[in-house]
Amino acid sequence: MKQDEIIEMAKECNLIGMRPHLDGIYSEALVVFANLVAAKKQERIIEVVERLGTWAHITEVVAEIRGEA
């Protein structure tokens, strides 16, 4: 997830923009948080896909999710 996408979503949820003098502090924390959530979700997807089997296309999907493809 790109930083500008995270900031835009935070604005849509009114997590930033209400107090502009604090936006810098919040936006940095939100980027870290969003990346942690995305990494956890990615690992969960990998676990599920790996349980489906070891067919070649499944292995390719896992590699793509991990960013190895």
All heavy atoms as TSV, in Angstrom:
chain	resi	resn	atom	element	x	y	z
A	1	MET	N	N	0.849	-1.169	0.000
A	1	MET	CA	C	0.000	0.000	0.000
A	1	MET	C	C	0.901	1.242	0.000
A	1	MET	O	O	1.845	1.322	0.770
A	1	MET	CB	C	-0.894	-0.038	1.231
A	1	MET	CG	C	-1.930	1.031	1.252
A	1	MET	SD	S	-3.095	0.885	2.619
A	1	MET	CE	C	-3.804	-0.713	2.321
A	2	LYS	N	N	0.584	2.169	-0.851
A	2	LYS	CA	C	1.395	3.381	-0.965
A	2	LYS	C	C	0.969	4.404	0.083
A	2	LYS	O	O	-0.181	4.456	0.504
A	2	LYS	CB	C	1.248	3.983	-2.352
A	2	LYS	CG	C	1.790	3.078	-3.437
A	2	LYS	CD	C	1.600	3.703	-4.792
A	2	LYS	CE	C	2.069	2.743	-5.869
A	2	LYS	NZ	N	1.797	3.252	-7.197
A	3	GLN	N	N	1.941	5.234	0.490
A	3	GLN	CA	C	1.688	6.222	1.533
A	3	GLN	C	C	0.555	7.177	1.151
A	3	GLN	O	O	-0.306	7.476	1.973
A	3	GLN	CB	C	2.951	7.011	1.833
A	3	GLN	CG	C	2.763	7.989	2.983
A	3	GLN	CD	C	4.059	8.603	3.445
A	3	GLN	OE1	O	5.129	8.136	3.114
A	3	GLN	NE2	N	3.957	9.649	4.220
A	4	ASP	N	N	0.519	7.623	-0.094
A	4	ASP	CA	C	-0.539	8.552	-0.496
A	4	ASP	C	C	-1.913	7.904	-0.442
A	4	ASP	O	O	-2.920	8.566	-0.136
A	4	ASP	CB	C	-0.261	9.155	-1.866
A	4	ASP	CG	C	-0.139	8.142	-2.983
A	4	ASP	OD1	O	0.303	6.999	-2.713
A	4	ASP	OD2	O	-0.458	8.491	-4.132
A	5	GLU	N	N	-1.991	6.589	-0.694
A	5	GLU	CA	C	-3.265	5.874	-0.581
A	5	GLU	C	C	-3.709	5.805	0.885
A	5	GLU	O	O	-4.896	5.974	1.191
A	5	GLU	CB	C	-3.130	4.455	-1.123
A	5	GLU	CG	C	-2.884	4.382	-2.618
A	5	GLU	CD	C	-2.560	2.983	-3.087
A	5	GLU	OE1	O	-1.756	2.280	-2.429
A	5	GLU	OE2	O	-3.117	2.589	-4.115
A	6	ILE	N	N	-2.765	5.566	1.763
A	6	ILE	CA	C	-3.072	5.492	3.198
A	6	ILE	C	C	-3.574	6.844	3.692
A	6	ILE	O	O	-4.582	6.924	4.401
A	6	ILE	CB	C	-1.826	5.050	3.991
A	6	ILE	CG1	C	-1.433	3.624	3.589
A	6	ILE	CG2	C	-2.075	5.153	5.497
A	6	ILE	CD1	C	-0.065	3.202	4.059
A	7	ILE	N	N	-2.889	7.903	3.302
A	7	ILE	CA	C	-3.289	9.254	3.720
A	7	ILE	C	C	-4.675	9.588	3.189
A	7	ILE	O	O	-5.518	10.142	3.912
A	7	ILE	CB	C	-2.251	10.304	3.245
A	7	ILE	CG1	C	-0.857	9.998	3.836
A	7	ILE	CG2	C	-2.705	11.714	3.591
A	7	ILE	CD1	C	-0.777	9.931	5.328
A	8	GLU	N	N	-4.957	9.245	1.947
A	8	GLU	CA	C	-6.278	9.519	1.367
A	8	GLU	C	C	-7.375	8.773	2.123
A	8	GLU	O	O	-8.435	9.332	2.419
A	8	GLU	CB	C	-6.305	9.157	-0.119
A	8	GLU	CG	C	-7.581	9.548	-0.811
A	8	GLU	CD	C	-7.902	11.030	-0.728
A	8	GLU	OE1	O	-6.979	11.859	-0.786
A	8	GLU	OE2	O	-9.103	11.358	-0.593
A	9	MET	N	N	-7.127	7.509	2.458
A	9	MET	CA	C	-8.120	6.749	3.223
A	9	MET	C	C	-8.308	7.349	4.609
A	9	MET	O	O	-9.436	7.405	5.116
A	9	MET	CB	C	-7.711	5.283	3.315
A	9	MET	CG	C	-7.852	4.542	2.000
A	9	MET	SD	S	-7.554	2.766	2.128
A	9	MET	CE	C	-5.825	2.718	2.546
A	10	ALA	N	N	-7.234	7.799	5.220
A	10	ALA	CA	C	-7.326	8.433	6.543
A	10	ALA	C	C	-8.166	9.699	6.471
A	10	ALA	O	O	-8.969	9.972	7.371
A	10	ALA	CB	C	-5.928	8.738	7.074
A	11	LYS	N	N	-8.016	10.452	5.394
A	11	LYS	CA	C	-8.833	11.660	5.209
A	11	LYS	C	C	-10.309	11.303	5.046
A	11	LYS	O	O	-11.183	11.967	5.620
A	11	LYS	CB	C	-8.355	12.450	3.997
A	11	LYS	CG	C	-7.039	13.164	4.221
A	11	LYS	CD	C	-6.595	13.881	2.959
A	11	LYS	CE	C	-5.249	14.545	3.156
A	11	LYS	NZ	N	-4.749	15.157	1.918
A	12	GLU	N	N	-10.591	10.243	4.282
A	12	GLU	CA	C	-11.975	9.807	4.080
A	12	GLU	C	C	-12.635	9.402	5.396
A	12	GLU	O	O	-13.843	9.545	5.555
A	12	GLU	CB	C	-12.019	8.641	3.102
A	12	GLU	CG	C	-11.711	9.024	1.666
A	12	GLU	CD	C	-11.701	7.829	0.732
A	12	GLU	OE1	O	-12.385	6.826	1.015
A	12	GLU	OE2	O	-11.003	7.909	-0.292
A	13	CYS	N	N	-11.850	8.883	6.319
A	13	CYS	CA	C	-12.365	8.443	7.627
A	13	CYS	C	C	-12.270	9.533	8.682
A	13	CYS	O	O	-12.539	9.284	9.864
A	13	CYS	CB	C	-11.582	7.227	8.114
A	13	CYS	SG	S	-11.728	5.799	7.052
A	14	ASN	N	N	-11.847	10.725	8.273
A	14	ASN	CA	C	-11.661	11.856	9.187
A	14	ASN	C	C	-10.648	11.558	10.290
A	14	ASN	O	O	-10.746	12.090	11.391
A	14	ASN	CB	C	-12.987	12.302	9.803
A	14	ASN	CG	C	-13.914	12.897	8.781
A	14	ASN	OD1	O	-13.480	13.586	7.853
A	14	ASN	ND2	N	-15.193	12.613	8.898
A	15	LEU	N	N	-9.676	10.700	9.991
A	15	LEU	CA	C	-8.611	10.444	10.959
A	15	LEU	C	C	-7.550	11.539	10.909
A	15	LEU	O	O	-6.851	11.761	11.886
A	15	LEU	CB	C	-7.964	9.081	10.704
A	15	LEU	CG	C	-8.867	7.885	10.990
A	15	LEU	CD1	C	-8.189	6.599	10.552
A	15	LEU	CD2	C	-9.228	7.823	12.472
A	16	ILE	N	N	-7.437	12.196	9.764
A	16	ILE	CA	C	-6.589	13.380	9.657
A	16	ILE	C	C	-7.371	14.438	8.888
A	16	ILE	O	O	-8.348	14.138	8.215
A	16	ILE	CB	C	-5.238	13.095	8.968
A	16	ILE	CG1	C	-5.425	12.549	7.562
A	16	ILE	CG2	C	-4.393	12.154	9.802
A	16	ILE	CD1	C	-4.119	12.391	6.801
A	17	GLY	N	N	-6.938	15.673	9.032
A	17	GLY	CA	C	-7.610	16.780	8.358
A	17	GLY	C	C	-8.459	17.616	9.287
A	17	GLY	O	O	-8.777	18.758	8.988
A	18	MET	N	N	-8.815	17.067	10.438
A	18	MET	CA	C	-9.636	17.799	11.407
A	18	MET	C	C	-8.774	18.785	12.214
A	18	MET	O	O	-9.229	19.846	12.576
A	18	MET	CB	C	-10.334	16.829	12.358
A	18	MET	CG	C	-11.218	15.813	11.650
A	18	MET	SD	S	-12.702	16.536	10.944
A	18	MET	CE	C	-13.668	16.760	12.402
A	19	ARG	N	N	-7.536	18.391	12.468
A	19	ARG	CA	C	-6.585	19.230	13.224
A	19	ARG	C	C	-5.280	19.266	12.441
A	19	ARG	O	O	-4.366	18.492	12.728
A	19	ARG	CB	C	-6.369	18.642	14.612
A	19	ARG	CG	C	-7.625	18.646	15.444
A	19	ARG	CD	C	-7.353	18.069	16.833
A	19	ARG	NE	N	-8.560	18.076	17.628
A	19	ARG	CZ	C	-9.438	17.081	17.668
A	19	ARG	NH1	N	-9.244	15.995	16.973
A	19	ARG	NH2	N	-10.513	17.165	18.419
A	20	PRO	N	N	-5.191	20.145	11.466
A	20	PRO	CA	C	-4.035	20.157	10.559
A	20	PRO	C	C	-2.679	20.227	11.264
A	20	PRO	O	O	-1.707	19.666	10.766
A	20	PRO	CB	C	-4.267	21.398	9.700
A	20	PRO	CG	C	-5.741	21.619	9.747
A	20	PRO	CD	C	-6.179	21.156	11.117
A	21	HIS	N	N	-2.613	20.852	12.423
A	21	HIS	CA	C	-1.334	20.964	13.125
A	21	HIS	C	C	-0.850	19.612	13.660
A	21	HIS	O	O	0.321	19.459	13.991
A	21	HIS	CB	C	-1.432	21.985	14.260
A	21	HIS	CG	C	-2.435	21.643	15.320
A	21	HIS	ND1	N	-3.803	21.763	15.108
A	21	HIS	CD2	C	-2.275	21.180	16.575
A	21	HIS	CE1	C	-4.436	21.383	16.199
A	21	HIS	NE2	N	-3.543	21.021	17.107
A	22	LEU	N	N	-1.725	18.608	13.727
A	22	LEU	CA	C	-1.343	17.280	14.195
A	22	LEU	C	C	-1.252	16.244	13.074
A	22	LEU	O	O	-0.849	15.110	13.318
A	22	LEU	CB	C	-2.356	16.784	15.239
A	22	LEU	CG	C	-2.462	17.603	16.525
A	22	LEU	CD1	C	-3.592	17.065	17.390
A	22	LEU	CD2	C	-1.154	17.588	17.291
A	23	ASP	N	N	-1.617	16.622	11.866
A	23	ASP	CA	C	-1.673	15.670	10.759
A	23	ASP	C	C	-0.354	14.948	10.513
A	23	ASP	O	O	-0.331	13.764	10.222
A	23	ASP	CB	C	-2.131	16.344	9.467
A	23	ASP	CG	C	-3.632	16.553	9.434
A	23	ASP	OD1	O	-4.320	16.089	10.363
A	23	ASP	OD2	O	-4.109	17.170	8.464
A	24	GLY	N	N	0.755	15.643	10.628
A	24	GLY	CA	C	2.051	15.013	10.398
A	24	GLY	C	C	2.313	13.867	11.353
A	24	GLY	O	O	2.774	12.801	10.949
A	25	ILE	N	N	1.999	14.074	12.603
A	25	ILE	CA	C	2.194	13.036	13.623
A	25	ILE	C	C	1.286	11.849	13.328
A	25	ILE	O	O	1.722	10.703	13.326
A	25	ILE	CB	C	1.904	13.597	15.030
A	25	ILE	CG1	C	2.909	14.691	15.361
A	25	ILE	CG2	C	1.916	12.493	16.076
A	25	ILE	CD1	C	2.544	15.509	16.589
A	26	TYR	N	N	0.028	12.130	13.078
A	26	TYR	CA	C	-0.937	11.063	12.830
A	26	TYR	C	C	-0.660	10.330	11.524
A	26	TYR	O	O	-0.781	9.118	11.457
A	26	TYR	CB	C	-2.360	11.597	12.821
A	26	TYR	CG	C	-2.865	12.018	14.174
A	26	TYR	CD1	C	-3.526	13.226	14.337
A	26	TYR	CD2	C	-2.693	11.216	15.284
A	26	TYR	CE1	C	-3.999	13.618	15.584
A	26	TYR	CE2	C	-3.156	11.606	16.533
A	26	TYR	CZ	C	-3.811	12.804	16.674
A	26	TYR	OH	O	-4.262	13.184	17.897
A	27	SER	N	N	-0.312	11.065	10.485
A	27	SER	CA	C	-0.120	10.418	9.191
A	27	SER	C	C	1.059	9.450	9.230
A	27	SER	O	O	0.987	8.367	8.643
A	27	SER	CB	C	0.038	11.439	8.070
A	27	SER	OG	O	1.173	12.246	8.269
A	28	GLU	N	N	2.121	9.794	9.940
A	28	GLU	CA	C	3.256	8.870	10.062
A	28	GLU	C	C	2.834	7.591	10.786
A	28	GLU	O	O	3.171	6.479	10.359
A	28	GLU	CB	C	4.409	9.529	10.806
A	28	GLU	CG	C	5.106	10.617	10.007
A	28	GLU	CD	C	6.173	11.323	10.810
A	28	GLU	OE1	O	6.671	10.754	11.802
A	28	GLU	OE2	O	6.500	12.459	10.441
A	29	ALA	N	N	2.094	7.741	11.873
A	29	ALA	CA	C	1.627	6.574	12.630
A	29	ALA	C	C	0.651	5.741	11.804
A	29	ALA	O	O	0.689	4.509	11.851
A	29	ALA	CB	C	0.975	7.022	13.937
A	30	LEU	N	N	-0.196	6.400	11.037
A	30	LEU	CA	C	-1.164	5.680	10.205
A	30	LEU	C	C	-0.479	4.871	9.110
A	30	LEU	O	O	-0.906	3.753	8.798
A	30	LEU	CB	C	-2.163	6.653	9.581
A	30	LEU	CG	C	-3.211	7.202	10.540
A	30	LEU	CD1	C	-3.953	8.359	9.888
A	30	LEU	CD2	C	-4.175	6.115	10.960
A	31	VAL	N	N	0.586	5.405	8.543
A	31	VAL	CA	C	1.331	4.671	7.513
A	31	VAL	C	C	1.944	3.413	8.117
A	31	VAL	O	O	1.841	2.316	7.546
A	31	VAL	CB	C	2.408	5.567	6.871
A	31	VAL	CG1	C	3.363	4.759	6.013
A	31	VAL	CG2	C	1.755	6.669	6.041
A	32	VAL	N	N	2.547	3.532	9.279
A	32	VAL	CA	C	3.136	2.366	9.950
A	32	VAL	C	C	2.043	1.345	10.264
A	32	VAL	O	O	2.198	0.153	9.991
A	32	VAL	CB	C	3.877	2.796	11.232
A	32	VAL	CG1	C	4.311	1.582	12.051
A	32	VAL	CG2	C	5.080	3.653	10.886
A	33	PHE	N	N	0.930	1.809	10.827
A	33	PHE	CA	C	-0.172	0.916	11.176
A	33	PHE	C	C	-0.733	0.208	9.949
A	33	PHE	O	O	-0.923	-1.005	9.944
A	33	PHE	CB	C	-1.273	1.691	11.894
A	33	PHE	CG	C	-2.453	0.848	12.258
A	33	PHE	CD1	C	-2.378	-0.070	13.293
A	33	PHE	CD2	C	-3.648	0.970	11.559
A	33	PHE	CE1	C	-3.473	-0.862	13.623
A	33	PHE	CE2	C	-4.741	0.184	11.888
A	33	PHE	CZ	C	-4.649	-0.728	12.921
A	34	ALA	N	N	-0.983	0.958	8.885
A	34	ALA	CA	C	-1.551	0.370	7.664
A	34	ALA	C	C	-0.617	-0.681	7.075
A	34	ALA	O	O	-1.073	-1.727	6.609
A	34	ALA	CB	C	-1.839	1.465	6.640
A	35	ASN	N	N	0.669	-0.425	7.110
A	35	ASN	CA	C	1.620	-1.403	6.588
A	35	ASN	C	C	1.667	-2.655	7.447
A	35	ASN	O	O	1.796	-3.767	6.923
A	35	ASN	CB	C	2.997	-0.781	6.425
A	35	ASN	CG	C	3.053	0.174	5.258
A	35	ASN	OD1	O	2.394	-0.023	4.249
A	35	ASN	ND2	N	3.823	1.233	5.390
A	36	LEU	N	N	1.538	-2.526	8.759
A	36	LEU	CA	C	1.475	-3.695	9.638
A	36	LEU	C	C	0.222	-4.524	9.368
A	36	LEU	O	O	0.282	-5.757	9.307
A	36	LEU	CB	C	1.508	-3.265	11.111
A	36	LEU	CG	C	2.832	-2.726	11.625
A	36	LEU	CD1	C	2.652	-2.138	13.025
A	36	LEU	CD2	C	3.891	-3.809	11.636
A	37	VAL	N	N	-0.906	-3.856	9.196
A	37	VAL	CA	C	-2.158	-4.558	8.899
A	37	VAL	C	C	-2.056	-5.270	7.554
A	37	VAL	O	O	-2.438	-6.433	7.421
A	37	VAL	CB	C	-3.355	-3.580	8.906
A	37	VAL	CG1	C	-4.615	-4.243	8.363
A	37	VAL	CG2	C	-3.592	-3.049	10.315
A	38	ALA	N	N	-1.506	-4.594	6.550
A	38	ALA	CA	C	-1.367	-5.204	5.222
A	38	ALA	C	C	-0.452	-6.423	5.274
A	38	ALA	O	O	-0.745	-7.448	4.640
A	38	ALA	CB	C	-0.830	-4.171	4.235
A	39	ALA	N	N	0.632	-6.348	6.027
A	39	ALA	CA	C	1.554	-7.481	6.132
A	39	ALA	C	C	0.888	-8.667	6.809
A	39	ALA	O	O	1.054	-9.818	6.390
A	39	ALA	CB	C	2.808	-7.065	6.900
A	40	LYS	N	N	0.111	-8.394	7.854
A	40	LYS	CA	C	-0.590	-9.474	8.556
A	40	LYS	C	C	-1.623	-10.124	7.639
A	40	LYS	O	O	-1.747	-11.345	7.597
A	40	LYS	CB	C	-1.264	-8.905	9.811
A	40	LYS	CG	C	-1.769	-9.929	10.750
A	40	LYS	CD	C	-0.609	-10.666	11.387
A	40	LYS	CE	C	-1.071	-11.450	12.585
A	40	LYS	NZ	N	0.001	-12.214	13.178
A	41	LYS	N	N	-2.358	-9.315	6.900
A	41	LYS	CA	C	-3.352	-9.844	5.969
A	41	LYS	C	C	-2.677	-10.679	4.889
A	41	LYS	O	O	-3.149	-11.755	4.531
A	41	LYS	CB	C	-4.131	-8.695	5.327
A	41	LYS	CG	C	-5.202	-9.154	4.380
A	41	LYS	CD	C	-5.989	-7.987	3.822
A	41	LYS	CE	C	-7.059	-8.472	2.885
A	41	LYS	NZ	N	-7.823	-7.366	2.316
A	42	GLN	N	N	-1.551	-10.202	4.388
A	42	GLN	CA	C	-0.809	-10.929	3.364
A	42	GLN	C	C	-0.370	-12.297	3.892
A	42	GLN	O	O	-0.512	-13.302	3.198
A	42	GLN	CB	C	0.409	-10.103	2.950
A	42	GLN	CG	C	1.240	-10.736	1.869
A	42	GLN	CD	C	2.437	-9.881	1.520
A	42	GLN	OE1	O	3.044	-9.256	2.383
A	42	GLN	NE2	N	2.785	-9.858	0.247
A	43	GLU	N	N	0.124	-12.354	5.106
A	43	GLU	CA	C	0.545	-13.628	5.688
A	43	GLU	C	C	-0.638	-14.583	5.836
A	43	GLU	O	O	-0.518	-15.778	5.604
A	43	GLU	CB	C	1.233	-13.409	7.031
A	43	GLU	CG	C	2.665	-12.953	6.894
A	43	GLU	CD	C	3.524	-13.881	6.045
A	43	GLU	OE1	O	3.496	-15.113	6.272
A	43	GLU	OE2	O	4.214	-13.379	5.141
A	44	ARG	N	N	-1.781	-14.070	6.212
A	44	ARG	CA	C	-2.984	-14.906	6.351
A	44	ARG	C	C	-3.408	-15.471	5.000
A	44	ARG	O	O	-3.768	-16.636	4.893
A	44	ARG	CB	C	-4.118	-14.085	6.971
A	44	ARG	CG	C	-5.381	-14.856	7.184
A	44	ARG	CD	C	-5.233	-15.911	8.269
A	44	ARG	NE	N	-6.494	-16.639	8.377
A	44	ARG	CZ	C	-6.609	-17.944	8.212
A	44	ARG	NH1	N	-5.540	-18.679	7.993
A	44	ARG	NH2	N	-7.773	-18.533	8.299
A	45	ILE	N	N	-3.358	-14.647	3.972
A	45	ILE	CA	C	-3.697	-15.114	2.625
A	45	ILE	C	C	-2.732	-16.216	2.202
A	45	ILE	O	O	-3.147	-17.236	1.650
A	45	ILE	CB	C	-3.669	-13.941	1.619
A	45	ILE	CG1	C	-4.828	-12.981	1.900
A	45	ILE	CG2	C	-3.726	-14.452	0.175
A	45	ILE	CD1	C	-4.728	-11.665	1.166
A	46	ILE	N	N	-1.462	-16.015	2.459
A	46	ILE	CA	C	-0.452	-17.015	2.108
A	46	ILE	C	C	-0.734	-18.334	2.822
A	46	ILE	O	O	-0.666	-19.409	2.213
A	46	ILE	CB	C	0.963	-16.489	2.428
A	46	ILE	CG1	C	1.326	-15.366	1.453
A	46	ILE	CG2	C	1.988	-17.619	2.359
A	46	ILE	CD1	C	2.553	-14.583	1.850
A	47	GLU	N	N	-1.063	-18.277	4.108
A	47	GLU	CA	C	-1.372	-19.492	4.866
A	47	GLU	C	C	-2.533	-20.256	4.230
A	47	GLU	O	O	-2.477	-21.480	4.076
A	47	GLU	CB	C	-1.729	-19.153	6.312
A	47	GLU	CG	C	-0.572	-18.676	7.143
A	47	GLU	CD	C	-1.027	-18.165	8.506
A	47	GLU	OE1	O	-2.187	-18.408	8.906
A	47	GLU	OE2	O	-0.210	-17.506	9.175
A	48	VAL	N	N	-3.580	-19.544	3.871
A	48	VAL	CA	C	-4.759	-20.179	3.278
A	48	VAL	C	C	-4.417	-20.787	1.926
A	48	VAL	O	O	-4.766	-21.939	1.640
A	48	VAL	CB	C	-5.919	-19.166	3.146
A	48	VAL	CG1	C	-7.052	-19.732	2.316
A	48	VAL	CG2	C	-6.410	-18.734	4.522
A	49	VAL	N	N	-3.716	-20.031	1.089
A	49	VAL	CA	C	-3.370	-20.528	-0.241
A	49	VAL	C	C	-2.458	-21.744	-0.140
A	49	VAL	O	O	-2.627	-22.720	-0.872
A	49	VAL	CB	C	-2.718	-19.407	-1.089
A	49	VAL	CG1	C	-2.161	-19.958	-2.388
A	49	VAL	CG2	C	-3.731	-18.307	-1.367
A	50	GLU	N	N	-1.505	-21.713	0.782
A	50	GLU	CA	C	-0.597	-22.852	0.937
A	50	GLU	C	C	-1.343	-24.117	1.362
A	50	GLU	O	O	-0.968	-25.219	0.986
A	50	GLU	CB	C	0.507	-22.523	1.938
A	50	GLU	CG	C	1.556	-21.598	1.352
A	50	GLU	CD	C	2.627	-21.205	2.354
A	50	GLU	OE1	O	2.374	-21.261	3.579
A	50	GLU	OE2	O	3.722	-20.838	1.907
A	51	ARG	N	N	-2.413	-23.972	2.128
A	51	ARG	CA	C	-3.201	-25.127	2.549
A	51	ARG	C	C	-4.007	-25.727	1.407
A	51	ARG	O	O	-4.473	-26.857	1.494
A	51	ARG	CB	C	-4.129	-24.765	3.705
A	51	ARG	CG	C	-3.415	-24.828	5.040
A	51	ARG	CD	C	-4.380	-24.729	6.175
A	51	ARG	NE	N	-4.349	-23.337	6.624
A	51	ARG	CZ	C	-5.385	-22.607	6.962
A	51	ARG	NH1	N	-6.586	-23.124	6.931
A	51	ARG	NH2	N	-5.265	-21.375	7.346
A	52	LEU	N	N	-4.192	-24.991	0.330
A	52	LEU	CA	C	-4.976	-25.484	-0.806
A	52	LEU	C	C	-4.252	-26.572	-1.579
A	52	LEU	O	O	-4.882	-27.376	-2.246
A	52	LEU	CB	C	-5.317	-24.329	-1.755
A	52	LEU	CG	C	-6.289	-23.291	-1.218
A	52	LEU	CD1	C	-6.422	-22.158	-2.218
A	52	LEU	CD2	C	-7.649	-23.907	-0.934
A	53	GLY	N	N	-2.961	-26.584	-1.520
A	53	GLY	CA	C	-2.208	-27.598	-2.248
A	53	GLY	C	C	-0.910	-27.056	-2.780
A	53	GLY	O	O	-0.564	-25.905	-2.544
A	54	THR	N	N	-0.220	-27.903	-3.508
A	54	THR	CA	C	1.092	-27.512	-4.019
A	54	THR	C	C	1.140	-27.489	-5.537
A	54	THR	O	O	2.199	-27.624	-6.136
A	54	THR	CB	C	2.173	-28.488	-3.497
A	54	THR	OG1	O	1.807	-29.819	-3.883
A	54	THR	CG2	C	2.316	-28.398	-2.002
A	55	TRP	N	N	0.018	-27.356	-6.182
A	55	TRP	CA	C	0.007	-27.255	-7.630
A	55	TRP	C	C	0.844	-26.065	-8.064
A	55	TRP	O	O	0.991	-25.082	-7.336
A	55	TRP	CB	C	-1.407	-27.094	-8.159
A	55	TRP	CG	C	-2.328	-28.210	-7.765
A	55	TRP	CD1	C	-2.088	-29.541	-7.868
A	55	TRP	CD2	C	-3.632	-28.082	-7.198
A	55	TRP	NE1	N	-3.161	-30.248	-7.403
A	55	TRP	CE2	C	-4.129	-29.375	-6.980
A	55	TRP	CE3	C	-4.425	-26.991	-6.851
A	55	TRP	CZ2	C	-5.371	-29.613	-6.444
A	55	TRP	CZ3	C	-5.676	-27.225	-6.311
A	55	TRP	CH2	C	-6.123	-28.531	-6.117
A	56	ALA	N	N	1.347	-26.124	-9.245
A	56	ALA	CA	C	2.233	-25.080	-9.752
A	56	ALA	C	C	1.576	-23.700	-9.714
A	56	ALA	O	O	2.198	-22.729	-9.296
A	56	ALA	CB	C	2.674	-25.409	-11.179
A	57	HIS	N	N	0.318	-23.609	-10.102
A	57	HIS	CA	C	-0.323	-22.289	-10.128
A	57	HIS	C	C	-0.522	-21.739	-8.712
A	57	HIS	O	O	-0.460	-20.536	-8.498
A	57	HIS	CB	C	-1.635	-22.318	-10.913
A	57	HIS	CG	C	-2.741	-23.076	-10.259
A	57	HIS	ND1	N	-2.824	-24.442	-10.304
A	57	HIS	CD2	C	-3.801	-22.650	-9.536
A	57	HIS	CE1	C	-3.896	-24.835	-9.641
A	57	HIS	NE2	N	-4.506	-23.771	-9.165
A	58	ILE	N	N	-0.737	-22.593	-7.737
A	58	ILE	CA	C	-0.869	-22.142	-6.349
A	58	ILE	C	C	0.462	-21.568	-5.878
A	58	ILE	O	O	0.509	-20.510	-5.248
A	58	ILE	CB	C	-1.310	-23.304	-5.427
A	58	ILE	CG1	C	-2.670	-23.847	-5.825
A	58	ILE	CG2	C	-1.272	-22.867	-3.964
A	58	ILE	CD1	C	-3.829	-22.926	-5.549
A	59	THR	N	N	1.548	-22.236	-6.206
A	59	THR	CA	C	2.878	-21.764	-5.828
A	59	THR	C	C	3.153	-20.399	-6.457
A	59	THR	O	O	3.715	-19.516	-5.814
A	59	THR	CB	C	3.950	-22.778	-6.272
A	59	THR	OG1	O	3.631	-24.047	-5.702
A	59	THR	CG2	C	5.328	-22.364	-5.826
A	60	GLU	N	N	2.729	-20.222	-7.680
A	60	GLU	CA	C	2.904	-18.937	-8.357
A	60	GLU	C	C	2.099	-17.839	-7.670
A	60	GLU	O	O	2.580	-16.717	-7.518
A	60	GLU	CB	C	2.489	-19.053	-9.818
A	60	GLU	CG	C	3.421	-19.911	-10.651
A	60	GLU	CD	C	2.869	-20.199	-12.033
A	60	GLU	OE1	O	1.856	-19.584	-12.430
A	60	GLU	OE2	O	3.454	-21.047	-12.723
A	61	VAL	N	N	0.881	-18.156	-7.246
A	61	VAL	CA	C	0.044	-17.181	-6.540
A	61	VAL	C	C	0.711	-16.762	-5.234
A	61	VAL	O	O	0.775	-15.585	-4.903
A	61	VAL	CB	C	-1.375	-17.746	-6.284
A	61	VAL	CG1	C	-2.156	-16.848	-5.338
A	61	VAL	CG2	C	-2.112	-17.925	-7.590
A	62	VAL	N	N	1.214	-17.732	-4.489
A	62	VAL	CA	C	1.890	-17.438	-3.220
A	62	VAL	C	C	3.098	-16.546	-3.470
A	62	VAL	O	O	3.314	-15.564	-2.755
A	62	VAL	CB	C	2.298	-18.729	-2.484
A	62	VAL	CG1	C	3.199	-18.437	-1.302
A	62	VAL	CG2	C	1.057	-19.490	-2.027
A	63	ALA	N	N	3.890	-16.872	-4.483
A	63	ALA	CA	C	5.063	-16.052	-4.806
A	63	ALA	C	C	4.660	-14.633	-5.159
A	63	ALA	O	O	5.305	-13.667	-4.744
A	63	ALA	CB	C	5.842	-16.695	-5.952
A	64	GLU	N	N	3.569	-14.486	-5.892
A	64	GLU	CA	C	3.096	-13.160	-6.261
A	64	GLU	C	C	2.628	-12.380	-5.037
A	64	GLU	O	O	2.932	-11.202	-4.889
A	64	GLU	CB	C	1.962	-13.274	-7.278
A	64	GLU	CG	C	1.492	-11.941	-7.815
A	64	GLU	CD	C	0.439	-12.070	-8.895
A	64	GLU	OE1	O	0.381	-13.131	-9.546
A	64	GLU	OE2	O	-0.320	-11.115	-9.072
A	65	ILE	N	N	1.895	-13.020	-4.159
A	65	ILE	CA	C	1.427	-12.363	-2.946
A	65	ILE	C	C	2.607	-11.898	-2.108
A	65	ILE	O	O	2.609	-10.810	-1.546
A	65	ILE	CB	C	0.512	-13.310	-2.121
A	65	ILE	CG1	C	-0.795	-13.549	-2.875
A	65	ILE	CG2	C	0.230	-12.721	-0.745
A	65	ILE	CD1	C	-1.647	-14.654	-2.294
A	66	ARG	N	N	3.633	-12.726	-2.038
A	66	ARG	CA	C	4.829	-12.368	-1.260
A	66	ARG	C	C	5.676	-11.324	-1.952
A	66	ARG	O	O	6.609	-10.798	-1.374
A	66	ARG	CB	C	5.663	-13.613	-1.013
A	66	ARG	CG	C	5.068	-14.537	0.003
A	66	ARG	CD	C	6.012	-15.660	0.329
A	66	ARG	NE	N	5.510	-16.411	1.481
A	66	ARG	CZ	C	5.633	-17.710	1.617
A	66	ARG	NH1	N	6.264	-18.438	0.695
A	66	ARG	NH2	N	5.151	-18.303	2.686
A	67	GLY	N	N	5.388	-11.035	-3.200
A	67	GLY	CA	C	6.173	-10.067	-3.938
A	67	GLY	C	C	7.431	-10.667	-4.533
A	67	GLY	O	O	8.371	-9.962	-4.885
A	68	GLU	N	N	7.460	-11.982	-4.682
A	68	GLU	CA	C	8.628	-12.679	-5.196
A	68	GLU	C	C	8.548	-12.923	-6.700
A	68	GLU	O	O	9.509	-13.339	-7.311
A	68	GLU	CB	C	8.785	-14.026	-4.481
A	68	GLU	CG	C	8.992	-13.887	-2.991
A	68	GLU	CD	C	8.865	-15.210	-2.242
A	68	GLU	OE1	O	8.515	-16.231	-2.869
A	68	GLU	OE2	O	9.107	-15.198	-1.016
A	69	ALA	N	N	7.371	-12.664	-7.271
A	69	ALA	CA	C	7.185	-12.953	-8.703
A	69	ALA	C	C	7.567	-11.746	-9.545
A	69	ALA	O	O	7.584	-10.653	-9.139
A	69	ALA	CB	C	5.743	-13.331	-8.976
